[in-house]
């Protein structure tokens, strides 16, 4: 079993993404909120504080990779969860390409001969290889980058503070005396909407929670919130104290480097440029690690092709990073390095993922209220947090309406692939009928195609599933059958009751199962009663004995007296 990530390394992997936001979010929020940009960023920090509890509750109850996808998969249907997964993959793809390209732009500022597009591809190759080598090795690189970034920000803050102390507050006073276009409320709203990009990356930790030691996930949320709450508003305030607002737009891509040049000279500007290149590269690593954990989970649930689960000797699913790299490079070449379009995808996808995660928390509270969890968000905090993210999403669409069109251009093809995987038996049957109609004269060809497709459908439907029950009545068992018929491809279900010595099973249970067996003739229900104690050992034993993967075994929501964590059951899914 591979060694899991401790607090610092786990924080570094997701922290590089979210902490790199201070390099661009200050200029972005100043463009919309002017002298009140730091207030907008504090509002964002407050929203992120509310999301700490939301993520803590959902992932604490369901500590499996997948983020919003995992939350929705265990509270609603596969199709709904797949939308969240698709949005998350788009967000990671945009993050990787934008961060890699922006990092190379910072290097280009130091060396004019630096080839941005070629260097971006080389950087993507490097982190693809690093992810294939293994998450432990990736975390070492991420940790070094994260520590260097934190030190660089502290040094910049101290020099800016000393410069303000020695040169006075003339620039800050002049900035605060400027008239606010559209009024303070409008400025704060659009500044807040733009500044919400400053917390992109907060969702990353939930996508590799299984690689973290127990208890580390909540600490990563706290650490990311602290970093964002301190440095993002601070950098905006320091920028307003050093740079007149009209000049901010001239240096929006390298604002922090410009602040370093003003307060400390060329060496500090160079230090911040180097730091920017490194931490933006770290955000690329976050994308590779996050998307690998998410796609692995989707593939295990048969939403994506099974060939993606092939592992190397180090236990890494090497085909996922390779495919992700190819997608990123194709996007980079298609856009020719002009990534304004991808920024629109990034904005809408990220905020949509945050919204869906909040929606998953709503469903968890309603449908899985008895599921044990280490902490809970209040209803008021949940409503406020989700409402704030929706407001930011609307604000970004209003500010940049063309972003929505670009976003749909990337979203629709991706959804088509996922939709095909979810409905592949129906599509294959339709294809079979089309082949018979079009190629009826070529009887031999039709017969061969028919046999192959029928065999494929039979292979898909040959997978058996298991539901563990004890005292469920016919209504609860009917919910199980409805879920399986809507979400899974199978012809056989084992309904298993595990009875302790001296314990009795309700007499009605066997007759209820017979009723359902007649009601659902397309699925053969086999009732099995055995002696023992329900827990991880017997689950693993039955999984090996019947050759049924654990993630194809289901249970109802356990109560507070259940002796095990859901994560200890090896991937058993909750469906009622």
Secondary structure as UniProt FT lines:
FT   HELIX           7..19
FT   HELIX           20..23
FT   HELIX           25..33
FT   HELIX           34..36
FT   HELIX           37..61
FT   TURN            65..67
FT   HELIX           68..73
FT   TURN            74..75
FT   HELIX           78..110
FT   TURN            112..113
FT   HELIX           116..133
FT   HELIX           135..167
FT   HELIX           170..176
FT   TURN            181..182
FT   HELIX           184..195
FT   HELIX           196..199
FT   TURN            200..203
FT   HELIX           204..211
FT   TURN            214..215
FT   HELIX           216..227
FT   HELIX           228..232
FT   HELIX           233..242
FT   HELIX           245..248
FT   HELIX           249..254
FT   HELIX           255..264
FT   HELIX           266..300
FT   TURN            301..302
FT   HELIX           306..309
FT   TURN            313..314
FT   HELIX           318..335
FT   TURN            336..337
FT   HELIX           340..367
FT   TURN            369..370
FT   HELIX           379..399
FT   TURN            400..401
FT   HELIX           402..422
FT   HELIX           424..438
FT   TURN            439..441
FT   HELIX           443..461
FT   STRAND          465..469
FT   HELIX           474..487
FT   STRAND          492..499
FT   TURN            501..502
FT   HELIX           508..519
FT   TURN            521..522
FT   STRAND          524..531
FT   HELIX           536..546
FT   HELIX           550..552
FT   STRAND          553..555
FT   TURN            560..561
FT   HELIX           566..569
FT   STRAND          573..574
//
